[in-house]
Amino acid sequence: MTTQERGATYTEVFASGEFRVLFGSFTLLVAGDQVKMLALSALVYARTGSPGLSAAAYMLGFLPYAVGATFLLSLADRIRPRALMIAGELVRVVTCLLIAFAGLSVWAMLVLVLVTGLFSPVFGAARTALLPDLLPGDAFVLGRSVLTVTAAGAQIGGLAVGGGILAAAGPSGALAVTAALSVLAAVVLRFGLPDFPARGAEAGLPGERTEDGDLPAGEAEHRDVRTEKVRGRGAVRETLRVNRVLLADARVRGLLLAQWLPVAFAAGGEAMLVPYLGNVAGFALAAASVGLAVGSFVVGRLVSPSGRERLAFPMAVASGLPLLVFAFQPGLVGAALLVLLATVGSTSYELGLQRWFVAAVPEAIRGQGFGLASAGMMTGQAAGAALVGVAAELTSPHMAIVLAGATVVCCSLALHRSLRPEPS
């Protein structure tokens, strides 16, 4: 292995003080969000006695991602990232305190969570787009894997700790704790992170016009495209324009679909574990978290950068194969092992796409590119769960999981060009 192909180490990743700041604030963010949604769900149930509204309240924080990604993501490149991330924490503080102590009606609380959630993909995109600047080269990929594992661990820990806080202090007290965590994260960001300039406001974003006339956006990376200043252009209009530019570029579009589709149906298969296994489904879902951690560590740390990229296609296909075994209706242990293997595959192949995606997306719109990828994954997983749920209604839970696995394999085969390294 050449020096250039040597994979980054965790020591190199955490040697960056700026990354340590992002890592700490991200951990507080994920854990706090779990506590917030748990407390909101409990508060809605206490007010209404409706299990359905309580469940809807818990999922409400994820719904606005599609709208925010469609209309607001350009803000991630037009506002300084530190200011944007601090704003996200302060929005969370105000939201939690209003829900806890302002005496809002249930519907007012739900609307507040929906409206403030529209900006969540913008705040997340600012964080992710900053990573390649803080962690150049392969360290960026390993940094992404660290945040992925941290997200899973913080979600589980946040639910566990949130349950304890909820029992001790009630929903309002738990929301106050979330607000305090957000204040702490804002302080960490303010004093620990440099004030990097906005990515797109001064540099300009890739335009769709040249001196000679119109240029198809898909050819932007192969032609000398002039840039346009975006100052003064509305955020919604600019977000829609840049989304069109990104999706019109064949390479970017393929990489986006590769990050969205196989994972969406793999997540749909996991969503069927509760109706398939019943009360013991939590063990299989925990195995999925273990698979995520194992895949991120083994492929992120122990496989070379070029090796990860060569593995992207076979691992994407392999992520669907374990779900096909559900045709034989395995028990708890078998189901947990199969889900673990599927999650290892899906985590591994995604790591192989990260360097390609950074290279394919123009630097001036990197924030929107990463935001679109992330929001598409979250929206896709919700849609995948819904589609697999429909399949379960028409067949059975175990056959719906099999169909999800087959769809993962088919999507991966269809996207093979985006999942394979380009010939050198």
Buried (B, 14 or more C-beta within 10 A) or exposed (E): EEEEEEBBEBEBBBEBEBBBBBBBBBBBBBBBBBBBBBBBBBBBBEBEEEEEBBEBBBEBBBBBBBBBBBBBBBBBBBBBBBBBBBBBBBBBBEBBBBBBEEEBEBEEBBEBBBEBBBBBBBBBBBBBBBBBBBBEBBBBBBBBBBBBBBBBBBBBBBBEBBBEBBEEBBBBBBBBBBBBBBBBBBEBBBEBBEEBEBBBBEBBBBBBEEEEEEBEBBEBBEEEBEBBEBEEBEBEEBBBBBBEBBBBBBBBBBBBBBBBBBBBBBBBBBBBBBBBBEEEBEBBBBBBBBBBBBBBBBBBBEBBBBBBBBBBBBBBBBBBBBBBBBBEBBEBEBBBBBBBBBBBBBBBBBBBBBBBBBEBBBBBBBBBBBBBBBBBBBBBBBBBBEBBBEBBEEEBBBBBBBBBBBBBBBBBEBBBEBBBEEEE
